[in-house]
Amino acid sequence: MKVKFIFKGSVFEQKEPIELDLVENSTILEALNLVSEKKPKLHSLLFKDGQLRSDILVIVDKTDVLSMGLLDFQLSNNQEIVILPLAHGG
């Protein structure tokens, strides 16, 4: 299945969306780990001390999955994961 990552905010320096093929029933956390493996420059912007950073928003279907505790939510084909730093400006 395909999932698209969209990075907002200049801190990520990732202008183009990243589309990855994932195995069926992959979770949001698994997808985030995979994108950080494929694009190592994103790893430190997404993770700190083995955990997702608390200063980013991870949005799937208009839901902030971090604050809702939904990192184990299974993704569907063609879903978009939007990642936004908390200090993103206007």
Secondary structure in CASP SS format (residue, H / E / C, confidence):
PFRMAT SS
TARGET T0000
AUTHOR 0000-0000-0000
METHOD secondary structure of the structure
MODEL  1
M C 1.00
K E 1.00
V E 1.00
K E 1.00
F E 1.00
I E 1.00
F E 1.00
K C 1.00
G C 1.00
S H 1.00
V H 1.00
F H 1.00
E C 1.00
Q C 1.00
K C 1.00
E C 1.00
P C 1.00
I E 1.00
E E 1.00
L E 1.00
D E 1.00
L C 1.00
V C 1.00
E C 1.00
N C 1.00
S C 1.00
T E 1.00
I H 1.00
L H 1.00
E H 1.00
A H 1.00
L H 1.00
N H 1.00
L H 1.00
V H 1.00
S H 1.00
E H 1.00
K H 1.00
K C 1.00
P H 1.00
K H 1.00
L H 1.00
H H 1.00
S H 1.00
L H 1.00
L H 1.00
F E 1.00
K E 1.00
D C 1.00
G C 1.00
Q E 1.00
L E 1.00
R C 1.00
S C 1.00
D C 1.00
I E 1.00
L E 1.00
V E 1.00
I E 1.00
V E 1.00
D C 1.00
K C 1.00
T E 1.00
D E 1.00
V C 1.00
L C 1.00
S C 1.00
M C 1.00
G C 1.00
L C 1.00
L C 1.00
D C 1.00
F C 1.00
Q E 1.00
L C 1.00
S C 1.00
N C 1.00
N C 1.00
Q E 1.00
E E 1.00
I E 1.00
V E 1.00
I E 1.00
L E 1.00
P E 1.00
L C 1.00
A C 1.00
H C 1.00
G C 1.00
G C 1.00
END
